[in-house]
Amino acid sequence: MAQLRKRGLIAAVICSDTFMKLGSAQAKVFGVPDLPLLEIKHPLGGLSMEKVRERADVALPQLIRAIKAIKEKQA
């Protein structure tokens, strides 16, 4: 994702709440401190499809806000 952002493309990472701090640190290390991190509840692994959809329902509005913010910066 970092490489995509560096090329000016819209990209974001879905990150569970447990790993948000790590995700933010890694984004900085890879040179994209503004990489949007979409926060979902931990864990994701081992969940039923219904629970995964619930996580996606939480991430989608965050993704839309991130896309709008990136497009505003590009304008």
N, CA, C and O atoms as CSV, one atom per row, in Angstrom:
chain,resi,resn,atom,element,x,y,z
A,1,MET,N,N,0.809,-1.191,0.000
A,1,MET,CA,C,0.000,0.000,0.000
A,1,MET,C,C,0.851,1.253,0.000
A,1,MET,O,O,0.498,2.255,-0.622
A,2,ALA,N,N,1.963,1.194,0.695
A,2,ALA,CA,C,2.841,2.364,0.765
A,2,ALA,C,C,3.292,2.771,-0.630
A,2,ALA,O,O,3.301,3.958,-0.957
A,3,GLN,N,N,3.662,1.806,-1.448
A,3,GLN,CA,C,4.123,2.111,-2.807
A,3,GLN,C,C,3.005,2.721,-3.648
A,3,GLN,O,O,3.251,3.620,-4.451
A,4,LEU,N,N,1.798,2.242,-3.468
A,4,LEU,CA,C,0.665,2.808,-4.203
A,4,LEU,C,C,0.446,4.266,-3.814
A,4,LEU,O,O,0.248,5.120,-4.678
A,5,ARG,N,N,0.483,4.550,-2.506
A,5,ARG,CA,C,0.316,5.938,-2.038
A,5,ARG,C,C,1.435,6.818,-2.561
A,5,ARG,O,O,1.192,7.956,-2.961
A,6,LYS,N,N,2.660,6.307,-2.563
A,6,LYS,CA,C,3.795,7.098,-3.059
A,6,LYS,C,C,3.632,7.433,-4.535
A,6,LYS,O,O,4.157,8.444,-5.001
A,7,ARG,N,N,2.916,6.605,-5.269
A,7,ARG,CA,C,2.662,6.852,-6.693
A,7,ARG,C,C,1.453,7.751,-6.913
A,7,ARG,O,O,1.086,8.049,-8.049
A,8,GLY,N,N,0.838,8.181,-5.813
A,8,GLY,CA,C,-0.296,9.091,-5.911
A,8,GLY,C,C,-1.642,8.408,-6.025
A,8,GLY,O,O,-2.658,9.066,-6.250
A,9,LEU,N,N,-1.661,7.107,-5.872
A,9,LEU,CA,C,-2.920,6.383,-5.963
A,9,LEU,C,C,-3.621,6.376,-4.609
A,9,LEU,O,O,-2.990,6.536,-3.564
A,10,ILE,N,N,-4.904,6.193,-4.649
A,10,ILE,CA,C,-5.676,6.113,-3.417
A,10,ILE,C,C,-5.507,4.710,-2.846
A,10,ILE,O,O,-5.764,3.712,-3.519
A,11,ALA,N,N,-5.070,4.654,-1.594
A,11,ALA,CA,C,-4.872,3.373,-0.928
A,11,ALA,C,C,-5.106,3.554,0.563
A,11,ALA,O,O,-4.893,4.635,1.112
A,12,ALA,N,N,-5.541,2.497,1.199
A,12,ALA,CA,C,-5.757,2.492,2.645
A,12,ALA,C,C,-5.511,1.076,3.140
A,12,ALA,O,O,-5.502,0.123,2.361
A,13,VAL,N,N,-5.313,0.951,4.440
A,13,VAL,CA,C,-5.078,-0.346,5.054
A,13,VAL,C,C,-6.136,-0.583,6.126
A,13,VAL,O,O,-6.394,0.287,6.958
A,14,ILE,N,N,-6.737,-1.749,6.100
A,14,ILE,CA,C,-7.651,-2.131,7.165
A,14,ILE,C,C,-6.799,-2.719,8.284
A,14,ILE,O,O,-6.001,-3.631,8.069
A,15,CYS,N,N,-6.987,-2.181,9.472
A,15,CYS,CA,C,-6.143,-2.540,10.605
A,15,CYS,C,C,-7.012,-2.751,11.838
A,15,CYS,O,O,-7.841,-1.903,12.169
A,16,SER,N,N,-6.826,-3.871,12.511
A,16,SER,CA,C,-7.622,-4.076,13.722
A,16,SER,C,C,-7.107,-3.171,14.837
A,16,SER,O,O,-5.937,-2.789,14.859
A,17,ASP,N,N,-8.004,-2.838,15.757
A,17,ASP,CA,C,-7.675,-1.878,16.809
A,17,ASP,C,C,-6.413,-2.252,17.584
A,17,ASP,O,O,-5.673,-1.369,18.020
A,18,THR,N,N,-6.164,-3.527,17.758
A,18,THR,CA,C,-4.975,-3.985,18.469
A,18,THR,C,C,-3.686,-3.562,17.769
A,18,THR,O,O,-2.663,-3.360,18.422
A,19,PHE,N,N,-3.731,-3.426,16.447
A,19,PHE,CA,C,-2.530,-3.156,15.671
A,19,PHE,C,C,-2.466,-1.741,15.089
A,19,PHE,O,O,-1.625,-1.474,14.232
A,20,MET,N,N,-3.326,-0.841,15.531
A,20,MET,CA,C,-3.329,0.523,14.992
A,20,MET,C,C,-1.994,1.240,15.232
A,20,MET,O,O,-1.476,1.903,14.334
A,21,LYS,N,N,-1.450,1.108,16.417
A,21,LYS,CA,C,-0.181,1.772,16.728
A,21,LYS,C,C,0.930,1.237,15.820
A,21,LYS,O,O,1.728,2.006,15.285
A,22,LEU,N,N,0.972,-0.068,15.655
A,22,LEU,CA,C,1.960,-0.680,14.766
A,22,LEU,C,C,1.731,-0.228,13.326
A,22,LEU,O,O,2.688,0.096,12.623
A,23,GLY,N,N,0.488,-0.203,12.882
A,23,GLY,CA,C,0.184,0.231,11.520
A,23,GLY,C,C,0.642,1.653,11.264
A,23,GLY,O,O,1.202,1.952,10.210
A,24,SER,N,N,0.404,2.524,12.224
A,24,SER,CA,C,0.835,3.916,12.103
A,24,SER,C,C,2.361,4.015,12.045
A,24,SER,O,O,2.910,4.765,11.237
A,25,ALA,N,N,3.032,3.261,12.895
A,25,ALA,CA,C,4.496,3.271,12.905
A,25,ALA,C,C,5.049,2.757,11.583
A,25,ALA,O,O,5.998,3.326,11.043
A,26,GLN,N,N,4.464,1.687,11.057
A,26,GLN,CA,C,4.930,1.126,9.794
A,26,GLN,C,C,4.682,2.082,8.632
A,26,GLN,O,O,5.510,2.185,7.727
A,27,ALA,N,N,3.561,2.774,8.650
A,27,ALA,CA,C,3.289,3.753,7.594
A,27,ALA,C,C,4.383,4.819,7.586
A,27,ALA,O,O,4.845,5.223,6.519
A,28,LYS,N,N,4.797,5.273,8.760
A,28,LYS,CA,C,5.876,6.265,8.850
A,28,LYS,C,C,7.188,5.692,8.346
A,28,LYS,O,O,7.911,6.350,7.597
A,29,VAL,N,N,7.500,4.462,8.755
A,29,VAL,CA,C,8.744,3.810,8.336
A,29,VAL,C,C,8.799,3.696,6.809
A,29,VAL,O,O,9.855,3.885,6.205
A,30,PHE,N,N,7.670,3.389,6.198
A,30,PHE,CA,C,7.623,3.225,4.747
A,30,PHE,C,C,7.425,4.542,3.999
A,30,PHE,O,O,7.257,4.550,2.779
A,31,GLY,N,N,7.446,5.656,4.735
A,31,GLY,CA,C,7.426,6.966,4.091
A,31,GLY,C,C,6.056,7.493,3.703
A,31,GLY,O,O,5.957,8.405,2.882
A,32,VAL,N,N,5.003,6.937,4.277
A,32,VAL,CA,C,3.656,7.424,3.980
A,32,VAL,C,C,2.884,7.627,5.293
A,32,VAL,O,O,1.932,6.900,5.579
A,33,PRO,N,N,3.299,8.614,6.081
A,33,PRO,CA,C,2.653,8.812,7.385
A,33,PRO,C,C,1.174,9.165,7.271
A,33,PRO,O,O,0.430,9.044,8.245
A,34,ASP,N,N,0.747,9.599,6.098
A,34,ASP,CA,C,-0.663,9.943,5.897
A,34,ASP,C,C,-1.488,8.773,5.353
A,34,ASP,O,O,-2.644,8.959,4.972
A,35,LEU,N,N,-0.906,7.577,5.313
A,35,LEU,CA,C,-1.637,6.407,4.828
A,35,LEU,C,C,-2.848,6.167,5.715
A,35,LEU,O,O,-2.696,5.972,6.921
A,36,PRO,N,N,-4.047,6.177,5.144
A,36,PRO,CA,C,-5.235,5.961,5.968
A,36,PRO,C,C,-5.274,4.543,6.535
A,36,PRO,O,O,-5.085,3.562,5.815
A,37,LEU,N,N,-5.521,4.461,7.829
A,37,LEU,CA,C,-5.713,3.182,8.488
A,37,LEU,C,C,-7.186,3.081,8.869
A,37,LEU,O,O,-7.697,3.908,9.624
A,38,LEU,N,N,-7.851,2.085,8.352
A,38,LEU,CA,C,-9.265,1.880,8.622
A,38,LEU,C,C,-9.368,0.931,9.808
A,38,LEU,O,O,-8.995,-0.238,9.712
A,39,GLU,N,N,-9.871,1.434,10.911
A,39,GLU,CA,C,-9.859,0.664,12.160
A,39,GLU,C,C,-11.094,-0.217,12.308
A,39,GLU,O,O,-12.232,0.248,12.245
A,40,ILE,N,N,-10.826,-1.512,12.506
A,40,ILE,CA,C,-11.890,-2.465,12.807
A,40,ILE,C,C,-11.579,-3.132,14.141
A,40,ILE,O,O,-10.460,-3.043,14.648
A,41,LYS,N,N,-12.566,-3.790,14.693
A,41,LYS,CA,C,-12.410,-4.495,15.959
A,41,LYS,C,C,-11.568,-5.753,15.755
A,41,LYS,O,O,-11.698,-6.441,14.742
A,42,HIS,N,N,-10.723,-6.039,16.708
A,42,HIS,CA,C,-9.888,-7.242,16.693
A,42,HIS,C,C,-10.650,-8.362,17.383
A,42,HIS,O,O,-11.365,-8.077,18.344
A,43,PRO,N,N,-10.549,-9.581,16.969
A,43,PRO,CA,C,-9.774,-10.117,15.854
A,43,PRO,C,C,-10.612,-10.186,14.577
A,43,PRO,O,O,-11.821,-9.955,14.591
A,44,LEU,N,N,-9.945,-10.506,13.493
A,44,LEU,CA,C,-10.648,-10.742,12.235
A,44,LEU,C,C,-10.616,-12.232,11.896
A,44,LEU,O,O,-11.590,-12.776,11.376
A,45,GLY,N,N,-9.507,-12.879,12.189
A,45,GLY,CA,C,-9.358,-14.294,11.872
A,45,GLY,C,C,-10.318,-15.170,12.657
A,45,GLY,O,O,-10.602,-14.910,13.827
A,46,GLY,N,N,-10.810,-16.201,12.007
A,46,GLY,CA,C,-11.663,-17.174,12.661
A,46,GLY,C,C,-13.107,-16.748,12.841
A,46,GLY,O,O,-13.877,-17.432,13.515
A,47,LEU,N,N,-13.482,-15.630,12.248
A,47,LEU,CA,C,-14.849,-15.135,12.412
A,47,LEU,C,C,-15.778,-15.711,11.358
A,47,LEU,O,O,-15.345,-16.107,10.276
A,48,SER,N,N,-17.051,-15.751,11.687
A,48,SER,CA,C,-18.060,-16.141,10.705
A,48,SER,C,C,-18.177,-15.039,9.654
A,48,SER,O,O,-17.741,-13.910,9.879
A,49,MET,N,N,-18.759,-15.367,8.525
A,49,MET,CA,C,-18.941,-14.361,7.474
A,49,MET,C,C,-19.807,-13.204,7.967
A,49,MET,O,O,-19.594,-12.059,7.567
A,50,GLU,N,N,-20.759,-13.484,8.813
A,50,GLU,CA,C,-21.606,-12.418,9.361
A,50,GLU,C,C,-20.766,-11.418,10.152
A,50,GLU,O,O,-20.954,-10.209,10.017
A,51,LYS,N,N,-19.848,-11.911,10.970
A,51,LYS,CA,C,-18.986,-11.033,11.763
A,51,LYS,C,C,-18.008,-10.274,10.874
A,51,LYS,O,O,-17.705,-9.111,11.142
A,52,VAL,N,N,-17.513,-10.916,9.823
A,52,VAL,CA,C,-16.615,-10.241,8.883
A,52,VAL,C,C,-17.373,-9.106,8.193
A,52,VAL,O,O,-16.827,-8.017,8.012
A,53,ARG,N,N,-18.610,-9.351,7.814
A,53,ARG,CA,C,-19.434,-8.296,7.197
A,53,ARG,C,C,-19.642,-7.134,8.160
A,53,ARG,O,O,-19.646,-5.974,7.746
A,54,GLU,N,N,-19.814,-7.441,9.440
A,54,GLU,CA,C,-19.965,-6.380,10.428
A,54,GLU,C,C,-18.706,-5.515,10.471
A,54,GLU,O,O,-18.790,-4.292,10.580
A,55,ARG,N,N,-17.543,-6.157,10.386
A,55,ARG,CA,C,-16.284,-5.403,10.370
A,55,ARG,C,C,-16.209,-4.541,9.112
A,55,ARG,O,O,-15.771,-3.392,9.163
A,56,ALA,N,N,-16.637,-5.100,7.996
A,56,ALA,CA,C,-16.638,-4.350,6.735
A,56,ALA,C,C,-17.586,-3.158,6.809
A,56,ALA,O,O,-17.287,-2.091,6.273
A,57,ASP,N,N,-18.705,-3.334,7.458
A,57,ASP,CA,C,-19.660,-2.231,7.622
A,57,ASP,C,C,-19.054,-1.084,8.420
A,57,ASP,O,O,-19.410,0.076,8.209
A,58,VAL,N,N,-18.156,-1.393,9.320
A,58,VAL,CA,C,-17.459,-0.364,10.100
A,58,VAL,C,C,-16.375,0.303,9.257
A,58,VAL,O,O,-16.163,1.512,9.355
A,59,ALA,N,N,-15.694,-0.482,8.435
A,59,ALA,CA,C,-14.583,0.041,7.637
A,59,ALA,C,C,-15.053,0.895,6.454
A,59,ALA,O,O,-14.376,1.854,6.083
A,60,LEU,N,N,-16.182,0.566,5.871
A,60,LEU,CA,C,-16.625,1.252,4.646
A,60,LEU,C,C,-16.785,2.760,4.815
A,60,LEU,O,O,-16.269,3.499,3.976
A,61,PRO,N,N,-17.462,3.263,5.839
A,61,PRO,CA,C,-17.561,4.718,5.974
A,61,PRO,C,C,-16.190,5.382,6.171
A,61,PRO,O,O,-15.964,6.504,5.718
A,62,GLN,N,N,-15.295,4.682,6.843
A,62,GLN,CA,C,-13.941,5.211,7.021
A,62,GLN,C,C,-13.234,5.315,5.674
A,62,GLN,O,O,-12.524,6.284,5.408
A,63,LEU,N,N,-13.437,4.304,4.823
A,63,LEU,CA,C,-12.826,4.310,3.497
A,63,LEU,C,C,-13.360,5.469,2.663
A,63,LEU,O,O,-12.595,6.151,1.981
A,64,ILE,N,N,-14.642,5.687,2.714
A,64,ILE,CA,C,-15.240,6.787,1.951
A,64,ILE,C,C,-14.673,8.127,2.412
A,64,ILE,O,O,-14.348,8.981,1.586
A,65,ARG,N,N,-14.554,8.316,3.734
A,65,ARG,CA,C,-13.960,9.562,4.256
A,65,ARG,C,C,-12.510,9.703,3.812
A,65,ARG,O,O,-12.068,10.797,3.461
A,66,ALA,N,N,-11.773,8.600,3.829
A,66,ALA,CA,C,-10.362,8.645,3.429
A,66,ALA,C,C,-10.226,9.017,1.953
A,66,ALA,O,O,-9.371,9.823,1.589
A,67,ILE,N,N,-11.062,8.433,1.116
A,67,ILE,CA,C,-11.017,8.746,-0.321
A,67,ILE,C,C,-11.328,10.217,-0.543
A,67,ILE,O,O,-10.641,10.887,-1.314
A,68,LYS,N,N,-12.352,10.723,0.122
A,68,LYS,CA,C,-12.708,12.136,-0.030
A,68,LYS,C,C,-11.567,13.038,0.423
A,68,LYS,O,O,-11.265,14.032,-0.237
A,69,ALA,N,N,-10.938,12.707,1.531
A,69,ALA,CA,C,-9.827,13.511,2.042
A,69,ALA,C,C,-8.650,13.498,1.082
A,69,ALA,O,O,-8.034,14.536,0.843
A,70,ILE,N,N,-8.335,12.346,0.535
A,70,ILE,CA,C,-7.214,12.241,-0.416
A,70,ILE,C,C,-7.524,13.032,-1.679
A,70,ILE,O,O,-6.658,13.739,-2.193
A,71,LYS,N,N,-8.741,12.922,-2.179
A,71,LYS,CA,C,-9.120,13.656,-3.392
A,71,LYS,C,C,-9.065,15.178,-3.158
A,71,LYS,O,O,-8.668,15.929,-4.049
A,72,GLU,N,N,-9.463,15.623,-1.968
A,72,GLU,CA,C,-9.388,17.046,-1.650
A,72,GLU,C,C,-7.938,17.537,-1.642
A,72,GLU,O,O,-7.651,18.641,-2.104
A,73,LYS,N,N,-7.038,16.723,-1.123
A,73,LYS,CA,C,-5.615,17.093,-1.110
A,73,LYS,C,C,-5.051,17.145,-2.506
A,73,LYS,O,O,-4.188,17.973,-2.797
A,74,GLN,N,N,-5.531,16.258,-3.391
A,74,GLN,CA,C,-5.032,16.199,-4.766
A,74,GLN,C,C,-5.559,17.352,-5.611
A,74,GLN,O,O,-4.953,17.703,-6.623
A,75,ALA,N,N,-6.672,17.943,-5.212
A,75,ALA,CA,C,-7.301,19.010,-6.011
A,75,ALA,C,C,-6.556,20.323,-5.879
A,75,ALA,O,O,-6.950,21.320,-6.484
